[in-house]
Amino acid sequence: MNNEKKKINIVELFIYIVSAELAGALSALFSGGFGDFFVKYREPPLLPPAWLFPAVWTVLYAVMGISAYMIKNSRAYDDDINSALKTYWSQLFVNFSWSIVFFGFEKLWLAAGIIIFLFTLIIKMTVDFRRIRPLAGNLNIPYLIWVIFAAYLNIAIAVLN
């Protein structure tokens, strides 16, 4: 497998970033936002200020798009690329779904199950990406850490309420 870089296609890179950002934005739109969500429930320890969530997610979605673009344009075997990207798109869909279930429907325990499943998909994606392009995998480590933190918040809110 030859992992040399291809020339950057700015339009394709932009499409990958925008598609990831769009998944996040649509999820927020369909979930009805979360401005009033946290005032309804007892807050767990370590709950950050509300403004931090959209800031962090905006960066994480952009990084997800960049890493997927890196995989799509790697010189790995097509089967490896297709498998890794299938996991990427799957985790992006599960990520999209979690916000709607947690914030929109307020099904806290169902959302906890979804975010644990999301965590497993992110691990698989990160490992698959690392095998193809180590940097692409490593770029998703902050995402993995943030989802661990989000899972803690999800489960803690469910337990407290």
C-alpha positions as CSV (number, residue, x, y, z in Angstrom):
1,M,0.0,0.0,0.0
2,N,1.4,3.4,-1.0
3,N,0.3,6.1,1.4
4,E,1.7,9.1,-0.6
5,K,-0.4,12.1,-0.7
6,K,-2.3,13.1,-3.8
7,K,-2.7,16.8,-4.8
8,I,-5.3,18.6,-2.6
9,N,-8.6,19.1,-4.4
10,I,-10.0,22.2,-2.5
11,V,-13.6,21.7,-3.8
12,E,-13.7,18.1,-2.6
13,L,-12.1,19.0,0.7
14,F,-14.7,21.8,1.1
15,I,-17.5,19.3,0.3
16,Y,-16.3,16.9,3.0
17,I,-16.1,19.6,5.6
18,V,-19.4,21.2,4.7
19,S,-21.2,17.8,4.7
20,A,-19.9,17.0,8.2
21,E,-20.9,20.5,9.4
22,L,-24.3,20.2,7.8
23,A,-24.9,16.9,9.6
24,G,-24.3,18.8,12.9
25,A,-26.3,21.8,11.9
26,L,-29.3,19.8,10.8
27,S,-29.1,17.7,13.9
28,A,-29.2,20.8,16.0
29,L,-32.1,22.2,14.0
30,F,-34.1,18.9,14.2
31,S,-33.5,18.5,17.9
32,G,-34.8,22.0,18.6
33,G,-31.6,23.3,20.1
34,F,-30.5,22.9,23.7
35,G,-30.8,26.3,25.2
36,D,-33.6,25.4,27.6
37,F,-32.7,21.7,27.9
38,F,-30.3,22.0,30.8
39,V,-32.6,24.1,33.0
40,K,-35.1,21.3,33.0
41,Y,-32.7,18.8,34.6
42,R,-30.4,18.5,37.5
43,E,-26.9,19.2,36.2
44,P,-24.1,16.8,36.7
45,P,-20.7,17.9,37.9
46,L,-18.4,19.2,35.2
47,L,-21.2,20.5,33.0
48,P,-19.5,23.2,30.9
49,P,-21.2,26.4,29.9
50,A,-23.7,26.1,27.1
51,W,-21.7,28.2,24.6
52,L,-18.9,25.7,24.6
53,F,-20.9,22.9,23.0
54,P,-21.5,24.5,19.5
55,A,-17.9,25.9,19.5
56,V,-16.4,22.5,20.1
57,W,-18.7,20.6,17.8
58,T,-18.0,23.1,14.9
59,V,-14.3,22.3,15.2
60,L,-14.9,18.6,15.6
61,Y,-17.1,18.3,12.5
62,A,-14.6,20.2,10.4
63,V,-11.8,17.9,11.6
64,M,-14.0,14.9,10.8
65,G,-14.5,16.2,7.3
66,I,-10.8,16.8,6.8
67,S,-9.9,13.4,8.0
68,A,-12.4,11.7,5.8
69,Y,-11.2,13.7,2.8
70,M,-7.6,12.5,3.7
71,I,-8.8,8.9,3.6
72,K,-10.8,9.3,0.4
73,N,-7.7,10.7,-1.3
74,S,-5.2,8.3,0.1
75,R,-3.4,5.8,-2.1
76,A,-4.6,2.9,-0.1
77,Y,-6.5,-0.1,-1.5
78,D,-10.0,0.8,-2.6
79,D,-11.6,-1.8,-0.3
80,D,-9.8,-0.3,2.8
81,I,-10.8,3.2,1.8
82,N,-14.4,2.1,1.1
83,S,-14.7,0.3,4.4
84,A,-13.2,3.2,6.4
85,L,-15.5,5.7,4.8
86,K,-18.5,3.4,5.3
87,T,-17.7,3.6,9.1
88,Y,-17.2,7.3,8.8
89,W,-20.6,7.9,7.3
90,S,-22.2,5.5,9.7
91,Q,-20.8,7.2,12.8
92,L,-21.8,10.6,11.3
93,F,-25.4,9.4,11.0
94,V,-25.4,8.0,14.5
95,N,-23.9,11.3,15.8
96,F,-26.7,13.1,13.9
97,S,-29.3,10.8,15.5
98,W,-28.0,11.1,19.1
99,S,-28.7,14.9,19.4
100,I,-32.3,14.4,18.2
101,V,-33.0,11.6,20.6
102,F,-31.2,13.3,23.6
103,F,-32.3,17.0,23.1
104,G,-35.3,16.7,20.8
105,F,-37.1,13.7,22.2
106,E,-35.5,13.8,25.7
107,K,-35.1,10.0,25.7
108,L,-32.1,10.1,28.0
109,W,-31.5,6.3,28.4
110,L,-32.0,5.6,24.7
111,A,-29.6,8.4,23.9
112,A,-27.1,6.8,26.3
113,G,-27.3,3.6,24.3
114,I,-26.8,5.5,21.1
115,I,-23.8,7.4,22.3
116,I,-22.2,4.2,23.5
117,F,-22.7,2.8,20.0
118,L,-21.3,6.0,18.6
119,F,-18.2,5.6,20.7
120,T,-17.6,2.1,19.3
121,L,-18.0,3.4,15.8
122,I,-15.6,6.3,16.4
123,I,-13.0,3.8,17.8
124,K,-13.4,1.6,14.7
125,M,-13.2,4.7,12.4
126,T,-10.1,6.0,14.1
127,V,-8.4,2.6,13.9
128,D,-9.3,2.2,10.3
129,F,-8.2,5.7,9.4
130,R,-4.9,5.2,11.3
131,R,-4.2,2.1,9.2
132,I,-4.6,4.1,6.0
133,R,-3.2,7.5,7.1
134,P,-2.1,7.8,10.7
135,L,-2.7,11.6,10.8
136,A,-6.3,11.1,9.7
137,G,-6.9,8.7,12.5
138,N,-5.1,10.9,15.1
139,L,-7.2,13.9,14.1
140,N,-10.2,12.1,15.5
141,I,-8.8,11.5,19.0
142,P,-10.2,14.8,20.3
143,Y,-13.6,13.8,18.9
144,L,-13.3,10.4,20.7
145,I,-12.5,12.2,23.9
146,W,-15.3,14.7,23.6
147,V,-17.8,11.9,22.9
148,I,-16.6,10.1,26.1
149,F,-17.3,13.4,28.0
150,A,-20.7,13.7,26.2
151,A,-21.5,10.1,27.2
152,Y,-20.6,10.9,30.8
153,L,-22.9,14.0,30.7
154,N,-25.7,12.0,29.0
155,I,-25.6,9.1,31.5
156,A,-25.1,11.5,34.5
157,I,-28.2,13.5,33.5
158,A,-30.2,10.3,33.1
159,V,-29.1,9.0,36.5
160,L,-29.8,12.3,38.3
161,N,-33.2,12.7,36.7
